[in-house]
Amino acid sequence: MSALSNSRFLKMNGLGNEITVLDLRGSPHRVSAAEARAIAADPRSRFDQLMVLHDPVTPGTDAYMRIYNTDGSESGACGNGTRCVAWAMTADPVMRRAGDGDLVLETKAGLLPVERMSDRVFTVDMGPPRLEWNEIPLRDPVADTRAITLDTHLPEAPELRNPSAVSMGNPHVVFWVSDATAYDLAAIGPVLEHDPALPERGNISFAQVTSPEHILLRVWERGAGATRACGSAACAALVAAARKGLTGRKAVVSLPGGDLVIEWRASDGHVLMTGPTELEHEGILSPALFAGAA
Ligand SMILES: N[C@H](CCC[C@H](N)C(=O)O)C(=O)O
């Protein structure tokens, strides 16, 4: 019998990015990769990311979050999921925290202050981008002369050269293309996700800059596949576009599921992401889910 049996969950989404929220505050249990995959396998609780709440670690924060992809791998960031957790902790009758004021969440990648803009819209301070090769991480460019041009794997897509690499607490590789919708993500996403230049794999984005204030984005997510939105990818794309002079420090990023407003704040270099959340349903995790999960 898993410690997760009969646990209540919320099924939510952030612009169609499927998010399941589980509250393990007060419990010593740590969700295993196999348990995460079991939860993802059930249509009622399936997710692109599972957001698990734990008791706060850093004083002054409201909760510590562990983030799991569909394949059970863990991530240090999930922008859409963080907004969904913020809604749950301010509005869900069971998960809501006592008191009001701004929320501060935490993951292994750092602190995430969240501001409630309206009932369903939140702004997350995703922190500063990490831009050094060993922060993404990329393979050591000195020890390994292989550059991060990944076209060696994709003779049928020679224009996919010289991408940008940014970490928002998770690894992102951004290709600059003339038509973000022109790529078969299911075909080339897995090849790029597992490129040897990426020791921790990567989230792969195809970015079409349509103006200095607008980016069209399609994302193949590490451990989850093609999703309808990816908040940390939107942050990574805006930072990389601003560094290349393709956009300003603030832009609308349009994903299949909708728009996010991303700002790379000049005062402290933090990246702010603003967008909606949606509650789909709540449910209980059946003990049968975990029959084969360690
Ligand atoms: N959908 C998430 C990104 C999850 C990233 C995950 N796929 C990883 O392994 O880093 C977001 O809204 O930021």
The ligand as a MOL file (V3000), in Angstrom:
LIG
                    3D

  0  0  0     0  0            999 V3000
M  V30 BEGIN CTAB
M  V30 COUNTS 13 12 0 0 0
M  V30 BEGIN ATOM
M  V30 1 N 6.1990 22.8840 -18.3670 0
M  V30 2 C 7.1440 23.4580 -17.4280 0
M  V30 3 C 8.5480 23.1050 -17.7250 0
M  V30 4 C 8.9020 21.8210 -17.1550 0
M  V30 5 C 10.2820 21.5180 -17.5590 0
M  V30 6 C 10.5640 20.0400 -17.4970 0
M  V30 7 N 10.1220 19.3850 -18.7160 0
M  V30 8 C 12.0440 19.7990 -17.2920 0
M  V30 9 O 12.4410 18.6630 -17.2960 0
M  V30 10 O 12.7840 20.7970 -17.0970 0
M  V30 11 C 7.0130 24.9490 -17.3380 0
M  V30 12 O 5.9010 25.4510 -17.4930 0
M  V30 13 O 8.0310 25.6140 -17.0630 0
M  V30 END ATOM
M  V30 BEGIN BOND
M  V30 1 1 1 2
M  V30 2 1 2 3
M  V30 3 1 2 11
M  V30 4 1 3 4
M  V30 5 1 4 5
M  V30 6 1 5 6
M  V30 7 1 6 7
M  V30 8 1 6 8
M  V30 9 2 8 9
M  V30 10 1 8 10
M  V30 11 2 11 12
M  V30 12 1 11 13
M  V30 END BOND
M  V30 END CTAB
M  END
